[in-house]
Amino acid sequence: MKLGLATGYWSSGPPPGIQESIAEAERLGFDSIWTAEAYGSDAFTPLAWWGSQTTRIKLGTAIAQMSARTPAATAMAAMTLDHLSGGRFNLGIGASGPQVVEGWYGQPYPRPLERTREYIHIMRTIFAREEPVSFEGKHYQMPHRNGLGLGKALKSTVHPLRSDIPIYLAAEGPKNVALAAEIADGWLPMFFSPRADQFYRDALAEGFARPDARHKPEDFEVASMIPIIPSDDIEAAADFYRPTLALYVGGREAMAAVPTKMVQDLALIGPLAKIKEELPTWKKSVLTQMLVFGPPQMLNTLAELVLS
């Protein structure tokens, strides 16, 4: 099991103490750090800024939203960051949901699986840099077919440091998870629970079995945010995470209705002895990397728990 640091969404500004947490994560041997975006800060700029102060740790977006950028723009950002970091970049992308896509980006939200397949295909063609990019899909066309007629197929002026920049797909639901196993290099689940491990394995197996699948289970990454909240008071620890669950399952007013059992299915909370007892179940699951968060002084405890 590997360990990553999730920096999360920004609220009114940068997360307090995050630069100290990143420095400590690298010192402790964390595998990666990950940024996020919704409808505030973007995922790439903080990663470049914070990543410039590191030398070893991998840098990932969890997630860059597809509707925020064309496939070419996302590929450009990925190649740029990969060069600047010396080949340490992991590109996590996702379709997000209609509330953000239509409400914030002012874009339609049609057929996310089909659109994702086209998006990743275009990016891989750009990374390969074997020929000018020409693509005729249902959602993306390069060159654009309804413009002035002056566009032509182009090839990136930048030679990618790596032509196989890892792509992680944020996915929920069996069809989307299978798509991740088929066309991506890793999967970014949301609200991961080891109780659903067989469901995850079955969905991934469908993707791995497809003729053009890129990976086998043994070389495919599954990285998920896993809240680890040590506390002698289980209810207090659950209360710390309840607002996050409530936001996604029913809005802030649903917070009181989120049962403690649900929190414990999705997070490691409570006394250290309880967390240590439960950790083997998580380590036996399909998960390959736990993405955790916390202040610098807490990261050592998390590293000792997960990496021991």
Disulfide bonds with the S-S distance in Angstrom:
none
